[in-house]
Amino acid sequence: MELEDGLFLEEVQSENCTAANWPTLRAQLLTPRAHPVLVRDSCNGDSEVLHQAEANGCYSLPQGAGASFVDVPQGKSVTLHAGANCSGDSVTIDTDSSLCETQFPSGASANDNVGSYRIQDYQAPASPYRYTCAANEPECVQNHNSRLGSINKNHTVKVVRMTFPGRTTPTLAAIRNNVRELYDFFGVASRGQVGLASIASQTVEVTSANCATAKRQAVQKANSNAFLTVYSLPSGMCAASNAGSRSVNLKGGLFRDYAHEVGHVLGLAHGNTRDPVTGQINHYADSSTFMGSNASDNYNLPQLHWLGWTKKEELIKVNSAIDNGGFIDVVLRPVGGNADSTSTLKLGAVWDIPGTEQRLFVAVPKPRLNGTNQIEGGTVFVYRAPKCVGCTGMAMGTTVMARFEATSVNAHEAQGLSVQRVGSESTTVQVDGKPVKVYSSVTVRLKLSQ
């Protein structure tokens, strides 16, 4: 069970959050969990599990098991074999699949004909966005996300419109348009790595107004094996939108909700902020990312890096320059929509916090103020993010540790790092008769705090 967003709220409302089972629920909330391969007994994603495994290797099924559906977690592929011990006719899948719609190369149906299966890491084609930092590259920022190949490809999407008497649900056309808008955004932010392969749609009527029951009914009726399944909920049925490993449940039609919940499917957690005076963490409060609760333009830089949407040369690790008491000046260009650019300026400076598994990313989210949120152009953000070695699931959560405008002259401290603006480049344009500064770069000086 995923205890993210509305799902945890559902646990509380269902009165499952008791003193007796709270330790178990809390552990699920705090501990990243590997998703197993699940082999099911009928051709939908909510049927009984016949067999499951997490580790790479070969697994035989009991004779006559009758496998009909396989859940495949991101970052893995599964080769289905007709014979035992991974022998005989075989076909490889890298997404949840109904075996009623899967065939072996011989033409035989895989339904009820799988004798064994092999789990392996998904092998992605070469790309400048998937790189390794060599020992002689101290300024290289390593990405530890093992699922880049399974994320960065063309996605199949299924839209499921749930209906219930007396309640309204957005139209299929509106839902499909939101999905297309989402993938237009992904296309730019991922530099063309993520696209929309196909979009199918279905309307299903549920017979219960209970949120959890209605969702289960929709899963059974939809029988989806798409990379992403979007369930659009009837009004007032569920308290919140939420995401699972390959699906989202949306209670409205806001684009921000699509970007937020599908961000979870891609492996992102929430964007938080830290009060610099009290040290209190304000959850969902980072408006520089869709993973907060407010309107935004994009995901933040640590999350874009985690998704594999930045190149090696666009980030600079500063430890070798500052850890022995030195300093470094870095000229940063704004992230904006993260469109591909010929600029040689950096998108971010990164400091691996010594003795921890955490990093600080220094970035400029926006070139100019717009109508999306109240982030001024040239504003510098300092994010704390995990290195996330071996992370799975909804892992890349971030916290804004410091934030200041491009006109600031003071040094700002963030967990042992001093960040000071020492220069900027901007022009002024007229927007609705008012002057607006558009920043092309901000120069920051980084050193250890005194």
C-alpha positions as CSV (number, residue, x, y, z in Angstrom):
1,M,0.0,0.0,0.0
2,E,1.2,3.5,-0.9
3,L,0.7,5.9,2.0
4,E,1.0,9.1,-0.1
5,D,-1.3,12.1,-0.3
6,G,-4.9,11.1,-0.1
7,L,-4.2,7.5,0.5
8,F,-2.9,8.2,4.0
9,L,-6.0,10.4,4.6
10,E,-8.1,7.4,3.5
11,E,-6.4,5.2,6.1
12,V,-7.4,7.8,8.8
13,Q,-11.0,8.1,7.6
14,S,-11.3,4.4,7.4
15,E,-10.3,4.2,11.1
16,N,-7.3,2.0,10.3
17,C,-5.0,4.5,11.9
18,T,-5.1,3.0,15.4
19,A,-2.6,2.8,18.2
20,A,-2.2,-0.9,17.4
21,N,-1.3,-0.5,13.8
22,W,0.3,2.9,13.8
23,P,3.9,1.6,14.0
24,T,3.3,-0.4,10.8
25,L,1.7,2.6,9.0
26,R,4.5,4.9,10.2
27,A,7.2,2.6,8.9
28,Q,5.5,2.5,5.5
29,L,5.4,6.3,5.5
30,L,9.1,6.7,6.4
31,T,10.8,3.8,4.7
32,P,11.3,3.6,0.9
33,R,10.0,0.3,-0.3
34,A,10.9,-1.7,-3.4
35,H,7.9,-2.7,-5.4
36,P,7.8,-6.4,-6.2
37,V,6.8,-8.1,-9.5
38,L,3.3,-9.5,-8.9
39,V,1.9,-12.3,-10.9
40,R,-2.0,-12.4,-10.8
41,D,-4.6,-15.0,-11.6
42,S,-7.0,-13.0,-13.9
43,C,-6.6,-10.4,-16.6
44,N,-6.9,-7.3,-14.5
45,G,-4.6,-5.4,-12.1
46,D,-6.6,-6.0,-9.0
47,S,-6.9,-9.8,-9.0
48,E,-5.4,-12.4,-6.6
49,V,-1.6,-12.5,-6.4
50,L,-0.3,-16.0,-7.3
51,H,3.4,-15.2,-6.9
52,Q,5.7,-12.3,-6.2
53,A,9.4,-11.5,-6.1
54,E,11.7,-8.4,-5.9
55,A,15.3,-9.6,-6.6
56,N,16.7,-10.1,-10.1
57,G,16.7,-13.8,-11.1
58,C,14.6,-16.7,-12.4
59,Y,11.4,-17.8,-10.7
60,S,9.2,-20.8,-11.6
61,L,5.5,-20.8,-11.1
62,P,3.5,-23.8,-9.7
63,Q,2.4,-26.1,-12.5
64,G,-0.9,-24.9,-13.9
65,A,-0.8,-21.7,-11.9
66,G,-2.8,-19.8,-14.6
67,A,-0.9,-16.5,-14.6
68,S,-3.0,-13.8,-16.4
69,F,-1.6,-10.4,-15.3
70,V,1.9,-9.2,-14.3
71,D,2.7,-6.0,-12.4
72,V,6.2,-4.7,-13.4
73,P,7.7,-1.9,-11.2
74,Q,9.6,0.9,-12.9
75,G,13.2,0.2,-13.5
76,K,12.6,-3.5,-14.1
77,S,11.7,-5.7,-17.0
78,V,10.3,-9.2,-16.9
79,T,10.9,-12.0,-19.4
80,L,8.0,-14.5,-19.4
81,H,8.8,-18.1,-20.3
82,A,6.5,-20.9,-21.4
83,G,8.6,-23.5,-19.7
84,A,10.0,-24.0,-16.2
85,N,13.4,-22.6,-15.1
86,C,13.2,-19.8,-17.6
87,S,13.2,-22.0,-20.7
88,G,11.1,-22.2,-23.8
89,D,9.2,-19.6,-25.7
90,S,9.7,-16.2,-24.1
91,V,8.5,-12.5,-24.3
92,T,9.8,-9.5,-22.4
93,I,7.6,-6.8,-20.9
94,D,8.6,-3.6,-19.1
95,T,5.2,-2.4,-17.9
96,D,2.1,-3.8,-16.2
97,S,0.7,-6.3,-18.7
98,S,-2.5,-8.3,-19.2
99,L,-1.5,-11.7,-20.5
100,C,-4.8,-11.9,-22.2
101,E,-3.3,-9.3,-24.6
102,T,0.3,-10.7,-24.7
103,Q,1.7,-13.2,-27.1
104,F,4.8,-15.3,-27.3
105,P,6.8,-14.9,-30.6
106,S,5.3,-18.2,-31.7
107,G,1.9,-16.6,-31.7
108,A,0.7,-18.5,-28.7
109,S,-1.1,-16.5,-26.0
110,A,0.8,-15.9,-22.8
111,N,-2.5,-16.2,-20.8
112,D,-2.4,-19.3,-18.5
113,N,0.8,-20.4,-20.4
114,V,3.6,-18.9,-18.3
115,G,5.7,-21.4,-16.5
116,S,8.5,-19.1,-15.1
117,Y,9.7,-15.6,-15.4
118,R,13.0,-13.7,-15.1
119,I,13.4,-10.3,-13.4
120,Q,16.2,-8.0,-14.6
121,D,17.1,-4.3,-14.5
122,Y,15.6,-2.4,-17.4
123,Q,18.4,-1.7,-20.0
124,A,18.1,1.8,-21.3
125,P,19.7,3.0,-24.6
126,A,22.6,5.4,-24.3
127,S,21.8,9.0,-23.8
128,P,23.7,12.2,-22.8
129,Y,21.3,12.5,-19.9
130,R,22.4,9.2,-18.4
131,Y,26.0,9.5,-17.4
132,T,28.7,8.3,-15.0
133,C,31.0,10.6,-13.1
134,A,34.6,9.5,-13.5
135,A,37.2,9.6,-10.7
136,N,38.9,12.5,-12.5
137,E,35.7,14.6,-12.6
138,P,35.4,16.1,-9.2
139,E,32.9,18.7,-10.4
140,C,30.5,16.1,-11.8
141,V,27.1,15.6,-10.0
142,Q,26.2,11.9,-10.1
143,N,22.6,10.9,-10.6
144,H,21.7,7.7,-8.6
145,N,18.3,7.1,-10.1
146,S,18.3,3.6,-11.5
147,R,15.0,4.0,-13.3
148,L,15.9,6.7,-15.9
149,G,15.4,4.3,-18.8
150,S,12.0,3.2,-17.7
151,I,10.9,6.9,-17.1
152,N,12.3,8.6,-20.1
153,K,10.5,7.1,-23.1
154,N,7.1,7.4,-24.8
155,H,4.4,6.5,-22.4
156,T,1.1,4.7,-23.0
157,V,-1.7,6.4,-21.0
158,K,-5.3,5.2,-20.3
159,V,-7.9,7.6,-19.1
160,V,-10.7,6.2,-17.0
161,R,-13.7,8.4,-16.3
162,M,-15.5,7.2,-13.2
163,T,-19.2,8.0,-13.0
164,F,-21.7,7.7,-10.1
165,P,-25.4,8.7,-10.1
166,G,-26.0,12.2,-8.9
167,R,-22.3,13.2,-9.1
168,T,-20.5,15.0,-11.9
169,T,-17.2,14.0,-13.5
170,P,-15.1,15.9,-16.1
171,T,-15.8,14.9,-19.6
172,L,-13.5,12.5,-21.4
173,A,-12.5,15.3,-23.8
174,A,-11.4,17.5,-20.9
175,I,-9.4,14.7,-19.2
176,R,-7.7,13.8,-22.5
177,N,-6.8,17.4,-23.1
178,N,-5.2,17.7,-19.6
179,V,-3.2,14.6,-20.3
180,R,-2.0,16.0,-23.7
181,E,-1.1,19.3,-21.9
182,L,0.8,17.4,-19.3
183,Y,2.8,15.5,-21.9
184,D,3.5,18.8,-23.8
185,F,5.0,20.0,-20.6
186,F,7.0,16.8,-20.2
187,G,8.3,17.1,-23.7
188,V,9.9,20.5,-23.0
189,A,11.1,19.8,-19.5
190,S,12.6,16.4,-20.4
191,R,14.2,17.8,-23.6
192,G,12.2,15.4,-25.7
193,Q,12.9,12.3,-23.7
194,V,9.3,11.8,-22.5
195,G,6.5,11.6,-25.0
196,L,2.9,10.3,-25.4
197,A,2.8,7.1,-27.3
198,S,-0.9,6.6,-27.1
199,I,-3.9,7.6,-25.1
200,A,-6.9,5.2,-24.6
201,S,-10.1,6.1,-22.8
202,Q,-12.9,4.4,-21.0
203,T,-16.0,5.4,-18.9
204,V,-16.8,3.1,-16.0
205,E,-19.8,3.4,-13.6
206,V,-19.1,2.6,-10.0
207,T,-21.9,1.4,-7.6
208,S,-20.5,2.7,-4.3
209,A,-19.9,6.3,-3.1
210,N,-17.2,5.0,-0.7
211,C,-13.9,6.3,-2.0
212,A,-11.8,3.2,-1.5
213,T,-14.5,0.8,-2.8
214,A,-15.2,2.9,-5.9
215,K,-11.5,3.0,-6.7
216,R,-11.2,-0.8,-6.5
217,Q,-14.3,-1.2,-8.7
218,A,-12.7,1.1,-11.3
219,V,-9.4,-0.7,-11.3
220,Q,-11.2,-4.0,-11.9
221,K,-13.4,-2.7,-14.7
222,A,-10.6,-0.7,-16.4
223,N,-8.2,-3.7,-16.6
224,S,-5.4,-1.2,-17.6
225,N,-1.9,-2.2,-18.5
226,A,-0.8,1.3,-19.6
227,F,2.4,3.0,-18.3
228,L,0.1,5.5,-16.6
229,T,-3.6,5.2,-15.8
230,V,-5.5,8.4,-15.0
231,Y,-8.7,7.8,-12.9
232,S,-11.0,10.9,-12.9
233,L,-13.1,10.8,-9.8
234,P,-16.8,11.8,-9.4
235,S,-17.2,15.1,-7.5
236,G,-17.2,14.8,-3.7
237,M,-16.4,11.1,-3.6
238,C,-12.8,11.3,-2.3
239,A,-11.2,13.9,-0.1
240,A,-8.0,14.2,-2.1
241,S,-6.2,13.2,-5.2
242,N,-3.5,10.6,-4.9
243,A,-1.0,8.5,-6.8
244,G,0.1,4.9,-6.8
245,S,3.0,3.2,-8.5
246,R,1.5,3.5,-12.0
247,S,-1.8,5.3,-11.6
248,V,-3.3,8.6,-10.3
249,N,-6.7,9.3,-8.9
250,L,-7.8,12.9,-9.5
251,K,-10.7,14.7,-7.9
252,G,-10.7,17.7,-10.1
253,G,-9.3,19.1,-13.4
254,L,-6.5,21.4,-12.3
255,F,-3.3,21.0,-14.4
256,R,-1.3,21.4,-11.2
257,D,-3.0,18.2,-9.8
258,Y,-2.0,16.3,-12.9
259,A,1.6,17.4,-12.7
260,H,1.8,16.8,-9.0
261,E,0.3,13.3,-8.9
262,V,2.0,12.0,-12.0
263,G,5.2,13.5,-10.6
264,H,4.8,10.9,-7.8
265,V,4.5,8.1,-10.4
266,L,7.8,9.3,-11.9
267,G,9.4,9.1,-8.4
268,L,9.1,12.6,-7.0
269,A,8.1,13.3,-3.4
270,H,7.0,16.7,-2.0
271,G,8.5,20.1,-2.2
272,N,8.8,21.6,1.3
273,T,10.2,24.8,2.8
274,R,12.1,25.5,6.1
275,D,11.4,28.6,8.2
276,P,14.9,30.2,8.5
277,V,14.0,31.6,12.0
278,T,12.2,28.7,13.7
279,G,13.6,25.8,11.6
280,Q,10.1,24.5,11.2
281,I,9.4,22.5,8.1
282,N,6.4,23.7,6.1
283,H,5.1,20.8,4.0
284,Y,4.0,21.3,0.4
285,A,5.0,25.0,0.6
286,D,7.7,25.2,-2.2
287,S,6.0,27.1,-5.0
288,S,9.0,26.5,-7.3
289,T,7.8,23.0,-8.0
290,F,4.5,21.3,-8.9
291,M,5.3,19.0,-6.0
292,G,4.2,21.7,-3.6
293,S,0.6,22.6,-3.0
294,N,0.6,25.9,-5.0
295,A,0.6,26.7,-8.7
296,S,4.0,26.4,-10.4
297,D,5.8,26.4,-13.7
298,N,8.0,23.3,-13.4
299,Y,9.6,20.8,-11.0
300,N,12.5,22.2,-9.1
301,L,16.1,21.6,-10.2
302,P,16.9,18.7,-7.8
303,Q,13.8,16.9,-9.1
304,L,14.6,17.7,-12.8
305,H,18.1,16.2,-12.2
306,W,16.6,13.1,-10.5
307,L,14.4,12.6,-13.5
308,G,17.4,12.7,-15.8
309,W,16.3,15.9,-17.5
310,T,19.7,17.7,-17.1
311,K,23.1,17.0,-18.7
312,K,26.4,16.4,-17.0
313,E,27.8,19.8,-18.0
314,E,24.8,21.8,-16.7
315,L,25.6,21.2,-13.0
316,I,28.8,21.8,-11.0
317,K,29.8,20.1,-7.8
318,V,31.6,22.6,-5.6
319,N,33.1,20.5,-2.8
320,S,36.6,20.5,-4.2
321,A,36.6,24.3,-4.4
322,I,35.2,25.1,-0.9
323,D,35.6,22.2,1.5
324,N,39.1,23.4,2.5
325,G,38.1,26.9,3.2
326,G,38.1,28.4,-0.3
327,F,35.2,29.9,-2.3
328,I,33.8,29.7,-5.9
329,D,31.8,32.1,-8.0
330,V,29.2,30.3,-10.2
331,V,27.2,32.0,-12.9
332,L,23.7,30.5,-13.0
333,R,21.1,30.8,-15.8
334,P,17.4,30.5,-14.8
335,V,15.8,27.1,-15.0
336,G,12.5,28.3,-16.5
337,G,10.8,25.6,-18.5
338,N,14.1,23.6,-18.7
339,A,14.1,23.8,-22.5
340,D,17.3,22.6,-24.2
341,S,19.7,25.4,-24.5
342,T,23.1,26.2,-26.2
343,S,24.1,28.3,-23.2
344,T,27.3,27.3,-21.4
345,L,26.1,28.7,-18.1
346,K,25.3,26.3,-15.3
347,L,21.7,25.5,-14.2
348,G,22.9,24.7,-10.7
349,A,25.7,24.5,-8.2
350,V,25.7,21.4,-5.9
351,W,27.4,20.9,-2.5
352,D,27.4,17.3,-1.1
353,I,27.1,18.0,2.6
354,P,30.0,16.2,4.3
355,G,29.2,13.2,6.5
356,T,25.6,13.0,5.2
357,E,23.6,11.5,2.3
358,Q,22.2,15.0,1.6
359,R,23.0,17.7,-1.0
360,L,22.4,21.4,-1.4
361,F,21.3,22.6,-4.9
362,V,21.7,26.3,-5.6
363,A,19.5,27.4,-8.5
364,V,17.5,30.3,-10.0
365,P,14.0,28.9,-10.8
366,K,12.7,31.8,-13.0
367,P,14.0,34.5,-15.4
368,R,11.0,36.8,-14.6
369,L,7.9,37.2,-12.5
370,N,4.8,35.9,-14.2
371,G,1.2,35.2,-13.3
372,T,1.9,31.7,-12.0
373,N,3.3,32.4,-8.6
374,Q,5.0,35.2,-6.7
375,I,8.6,34.2,-7.4
376,E,10.5,37.2,-8.7
377,G,12.9,36.7,-11.6
378,G,16.4,36.0,-10.6
379,T,15.4,34.8,-7.1
380,V,18.0,32.3,-5.8
381,F,16.8,29.1,-4.1
382,V,18.9,26.7,-2.0
383,Y,17.3,23.3,-1.9
384,R,18.2,20.3,0.3
385,A,17.7,17.0,-1.4
386,P,18.8,13.4,-0.8
387,K,21.5,11.8,-2.9
388,C,19.0,8.9,-3.0
389,V,21.4,6.0,-3.7
390,G,19.2,3.0,-4.2
391,C,16.0,4.9,-3.6
392,T,12.7,3.5,-5.0
393,G,9.1,4.8,-5.2
394,M,8.2,8.4,-4.4
395,A,11.7,9.3,-3.3
396,M,13.0,12.7,-4.4
397,G,11.5,15.1,-1.8
398,T,13.2,18.5,-1.3
399,T,13.3,21.3,1.2
400,V,14.0,25.0,0.5
401,M,16.7,26.0,3.0
402,A,17.2,29.6,1.9
403,R,15.7,32.0,-0.7
404,F,16.7,35.5,-1.6
405,E,16.1,37.9,-4.5
406,A,18.7,38.9,-7.1
407,T,19.1,42.4,-5.5
408,S,20.1,41.0,-2.1
409,V,23.6,42.0,-1.0
410,N,23.8,39.8,2.1
411,A,25.3,36.3,2.5
412,H,22.7,33.7,3.3
413,E,23.4,30.5,5.3
414,A,22.0,27.1,4.6
415,Q,23.2,24.1,6.6
416,G,26.8,25.1,6.6
417,L,26.9,26.7,3.2
418,S,27.2,30.5,2.7
419,V,25.5,31.7,-0.5
420,Q,25.8,35.4,-1.6
421,R,24.8,37.1,-4.8
422,V,27.7,39.0,-6.3
423,G,26.4,39.9,-9.8
424,S,23.6,39.5,-12.2
425,E,22.6,40.3,-15.8
426,S,19.1,41.4,-16.7
427,T,17.0,43.5,-19.1
428,T,13.7,45.3,-18.6
429,V,10.5,44.7,-20.6
430,Q,7.1,46.3,-20.4
431,V,4.3,44.0,-19.3
432,D,0.8,45.6,-19.2
433,G,2.5,49.0,-19.0
434,K,4.7,48.0,-16.1
435,P,8.5,47.4,-16.1
436,V,9.5,43.8,-15.4
437,K,13.1,42.6,-15.1
438,V,14.1,39.5,-17.1
439,Y,17.3,37.9,-15.7
440,S,19.6,36.0,-18.0
441,S,22.1,35.1,-15.2
442,V,22.8,35.5,-11.5
443,T,26.3,35.0,-10.1
444,V,26.6,33.5,-6.6
445,R,29.6,33.1,-4.3
446,L,29.7,29.9,-2.4
447,K,31.9,29.1,0.6
448,L,31.6,27.4,4.0
449,S,29.7,29.3,6.7
450,Q,31.9,30.9,9.4
